[in-house]
Amino acid sequence: MKRRIFPTIISYTLLIIFCVVFVAPILIVLYNSFKSRFYISDAPFELPDADTFVGLENYFEGIDKIGFFSAFGWSLFITVLSVGAIVIFTSMTAWYITRHKSRFTSALYYAFVFSMIVPFQMVMFTLTKTANMLSLDNPLGLVFIYLGFGSGLSIFMFSGFIKSIPSEIEEAAMIDGCSPLQTFFRVVFPVLKPTSITVAILNAMWIWNDYLLPYLLIGSEYKTIPIAVQYLKGGYGSIDMGAMMAMLVLAIIPIILFYLFSQKYIIKGVVAGAVKG
Amino acid sequence: MSLKKYFPIFVLPTLAAFLIAFVIPFLLGVFLSFTEFTTILDAQWTGISNYIKAFSNDDFLNALWFTVKFTVVSVISINIIAFALANLLTKGLKGTNIFRTIFFMPNLIGGIVLGYIWQLIINGVLKFFGVTITYDPAYGFWGLVILLNWQLIGYMMVIYIAGLQNIPSDLQEAAKVDGANRWQTLKNVTLPLVMPSVTICTFLTLTNSFKLFDQNLALTAGAPSQQTAMLALDIYNTFYSKVGWEGVGQAKAVIFFLIVAVISFTQLILTRKREVEH
């Protein structure tokens, strides 16, 4: 017995130490958000006391300064529409190019796969200019850009799954008089559900947190949450640390809530995405 | 087949977005790296002079070296710690799920927010020595390493856990019966069987470290004097804070892309080779 208990204690000790390291930074930001901004940089590890506690003042100031709720709204709008568009359109495209084999469709497939390895900086400048010229520098235009830029990984994942399912059912549906569209949405799309969830999660994580593309494209008029947080830093002036702490907390809360409710899917999706990507 | 006339519905929306968001900017980017321009339309062919300028630019060479060092250190530390945690969490201890949930969480927080969280913590610690993170490039370097470890350990751990759970437990038991100690079991049984996970995690940490931007911008923004700017940030600065350097910026971006492509292909070849062996 003794030999079994001892390693267990060591394991737990190690795990608990790591837990503290993982949670502490968030807790420190949390309690600093209730301190007066003059006491944050000077003594970030001290808990708020009677002198330094300012209640929700930092929150009101931060929300007002960066327009937090409007940023939250735009982040949500852009993420939901982009993820929806990506799941629907790329699954359709993946099905078509997997089932309708021709030189053109396989060239297309390789172009999509190729785009996965290209870093954003490669197209940063030219994409911004192209989007400006085509008047895509607005939230809906951004959704369209995300569909194009996110299509590589999504098509790769959908195609991989579609290749593994037999086409007999689809053929039977077509013989019974279903049009390709009906076949896709009634027969194929429901079968793709696990992959759709994975694709949705991977893209949502990326788009919700993306800073550079929305900043370059729509940042001067519309702020998403990452743009709003970065905006607090401003030009050369000093940062209002109080507002910064409060906004960091507000930026993290929705993510943690979403994570706790859909943890199972997120971890599964991330593992599936990693194994295939 | 009748599918063909449905091409406009099934493929066209994605294809149009793909052309505008990727194909055209990519080809234009390759072309512009050989020209001098400020607005794309005024491009003048200049051959490889942008590439020569890029490679004789101190900021770029410094960023390249900084990025390589950062990537090597991060890949090693993240994978070792993630693998160790995954090992602890596949022993059937109670509370495994709670630990997994906590370790994975930082991965969901965006780079900008992460950068400012760690700026507070690191500056708080450095305060005891009377300095800030922008005082010495070494502080920024290790700050970024700690930040990325914090962000990616949980992610890699989850992949390692999946890999470890796929190992049939009778293999490890057989090793025990044969008298292998823990270290021998780990080295000769467990590790060879999780090699696919090791390849995936190495590749993911490699590309994530190499392409890092948001965290870099928020934590140090390159300070002091661009010495902690990584490649992605240096390319951004070349485009947007140096007038007349757009062509050089694009040449740097092409070089950056080629390095990432080489890393990706190496990974692909390694994975293929291993699949054949099995």
Contacts between the chains, C-beta under 8 A, distances in Angstrom:
chain1	res1	chain2	res2	distance
A	8	B	93	6.8
A	11	B	88	5.2
A	11	B	91	6.7
A	11	B	93	6.1
A	12	B	93	7.1
A	14	B	88	6.4
A	15	B	85	7.7
A	15	B	88	6.0
A	15	B	89	7.7
A	15	B	93	7.7
A	15	B	99	5.3
A	18	B	85	6.6
A	18	B	99	7.8
A	18	B	103	6.8
A	19	B	99	6.6
A	19	B	102	5.5
A	19	B	103	7.8
A	21	B	150	7.6
A	22	B	102	5.4
A	22	B	103	5.8
A	22	B	105	7.1
A	22	B	106	6.5
A	22	B	150	7.0
A	22	B	154	7.5
A	23	B	102	6.3
A	25	B	117	5.2
A	25	B	118	6.8
A	25	B	120	8.0
A	25	B	121	5.3
A	25	B	150	7.2
A	26	B	117	7.1
A	28	B	120	6.9
A	28	B	121	6.3
A	28	B	124	7.7
A	29	B	117	5.4
A	29	B	120	6.4
A	32	B	120	6.9
A	40	B	120	7.4
A	41	B	120	7.9
A	41	B	123	6.7
A	41	B	127	7.8
A	42	B	127	7.5
A	43	B	124	7.9
A	43	B	127	8.0
A	44	B	120	5.4
A	44	B	121	7.1
A	44	B	123	7.4
A	44	B	124	3.6
A	44	B	127	7.6
A	45	B	124	5.7
A	89	B	13	4.9
A	89	B	14	4.7
A	89	B	17	7.7
A	90	B	14	5.7
A	92	B	9	7.4
A	92	B	10	4.6
A	92	B	11	7.6
A	92	B	14	7.4
A	93	B	10	6.0
A	93	B	11	5.1
A	93	B	13	8.0
A	93	B	14	4.2
A	93	B	15	7.2
A	95	B	10	7.0
A	96	B	3	6.9
A	96	B	6	7.2
A	96	B	7	7.1
A	96	B	10	3.9
A	96	B	11	5.3
A	97	B	11	6.9
A	99	B	3	6.6
A	100	B	1	6.9
A	100	B	3	4.9
A	100	B	4	6.6
A	108	B	11	7.6
A	108	B	15	7.3
A	111	B	18	7.6
A	111	B	23	7.0
A	112	B	18	7.0
A	115	B	18	7.3
A	115	B	22	4.9
A	115	B	26	7.7
A	117	B	260	6.2
A	117	B	261	5.5
A	117	B	264	4.2
A	118	B	22	7.4
A	118	B	26	6.4
A	118	B	257	5.8
A	118	B	260	7.6
A	118	B	261	7.8
A	119	B	211	5.1
A	119	B	232	7.2
A	119	B	253	8.0
A	119	B	256	6.1
A	119	B	257	5.9
A	119	B	260	5.1
A	120	B	211	7.8
A	120	B	213	7.9
A	120	B	232	7.9
A	121	B	211	8.0
A	121	B	213	7.7
A	121	B	231	7.8
A	121	B	232	5.2
A	121	B	235	4.6
A	121	B	236	7.0
A	121	B	253	4.9
A	121	B	256	5.7
A	121	B	257	7.8
A	122	B	26	6.6
A	122	B	29	5.7
A	122	B	253	4.8
A	122	B	254	6.8
A	122	B	256	6.8
A	122	B	257	4.2
A	123	B	21	7.9
A	123	B	22	6.6
A	123	B	25	3.8
A	123	B	26	5.5
A	123	B	29	5.6
A	124	B	235	7.5
A	124	B	236	7.3
A	124	B	239	7.0
A	124	B	253	7.0
A	125	B	29	7.2
A	125	B	32	7.9
A	125	B	239	5.3
A	125	B	246	6.7
A	125	B	249	6.7
A	125	B	250	6.4
A	125	B	253	7.6
A	126	B	24	7.5
A	126	B	25	3.9
A	126	B	26	7.7
A	126	B	28	4.4
A	126	B	29	4.7
A	126	B	32	6.7
A	126	B	40	7.0
A	126	B	250	7.8
A	127	B	21	6.3
A	127	B	22	7.9
A	127	B	25	4.0
A	129	B	39	7.3
A	129	B	40	5.1
A	130	B	20	6.3
A	130	B	24	5.8
A	130	B	25	5.6
A	130	B	28	7.3
A	131	B	20	7.5
A	131	B	21	8.0
A	134	B	20	6.7
A	136	B	20	7.4
A	144	B	17	5.3
A	144	B	20	7.4
A	144	B	21	7.5
A	145	B	17	7.1
A	145	B	20	7.3
A	145	B	21	4.6
A	146	B	21	7.7
A	147	B	13	7.4
A	147	B	14	6.6
A	147	B	17	4.1
A	147	B	18	8.0
A	147	B	21	7.4
A	148	B	14	7.6
A	148	B	16	7.8
A	148	B	17	3.3
A	148	B	18	4.6
A	148	B	19	7.3
A	148	B	20	5.8
A	148	B	21	2.8
A	148	B	22	5.6
A	149	B	21	4.5
A	149	B	22	6.1
A	151	B	14	5.3
A	151	B	17	6.7
A	151	B	18	5.2
A	151	B	22	7.8
A	152	B	22	7.6
A	155	B	14	7.5
A	174	B	2	7.7
A	180	B	2	6.9
A	180	B	3	5.5
A	180	B	6	4.7
A	180	B	10	7.4
A	181	B	6	7.0
A	181	B	9	6.6
A	184	B	10	7.6
A	205	B	108	6.3
A	208	B	110	7.0
A	209	B	109	7.5
A	209	B	110	3.0
A	209	B	111	6.5
A	209	B	112	7.8
A	209	B	113	7.9
A	209	B	214	7.7
A	210	B	110	7.8
A	211	B	110	7.0
A	211	B	111	6.8
A	211	B	112	5.1
A	211	B	213	7.9
A	211	B	214	5.0
A	211	B	217	7.7
A	212	B	213	6.4
A	212	B	214	7.3
A	212	B	236	7.5
A	225	B	110	7.6
A	226	B	110	5.3
A	226	B	111	7.7
A	226	B	112	4.4
A	226	B	113	7.1
A	226	B	214	7.2
A	229	B	112	5.3
A	229	B	113	6.0
A	229	B	116	6.7
A	230	B	112	5.3
A	230	B	217	7.4
A	230	B	218	6.8
A	233	B	218	7.9
A	241	B	120	7.8
A	244	B	116	6.2
A	245	B	120	7.4
A	248	B	113	5.7
A	248	B	116	5.8
A	248	B	117	6.1
A	251	B	109	7.9
A	251	B	110	7.4
A	251	B	113	5.0
A	252	B	109	6.0
A	252	B	113	6.5
A	255	B	108	5.0
A	255	B	109	6.0
A	256	B	105	6.8
A	256	B	108	7.8
A	258	B	108	8.0
A	259	B	105	6.3
A	259	B	108	5.5
A	260	B	101	7.8
A	263	B	101	6.1
A	266	B	104	8.0
A	266	B	108	7.4
A	267	B	100	7.6
A	267	B	104	6.4
A	267	B	158	5.6
A	270	B	107	7.8
A	270	B	155	6.6
A	270	B	158	6.4
A	270	B	159	8.0
A	271	B	158	5.9
A	271	B	159	5.8
A	271	B	162	4.9
A	274	B	155	8.0
A	274	B	159	5.2
A	274	B	200	5.5
A	274	B	201	7.8
A	274	B	204	6.1
A	275	B	159	7.6
A	275	B	162	7.7
A	275	B	200	6.4
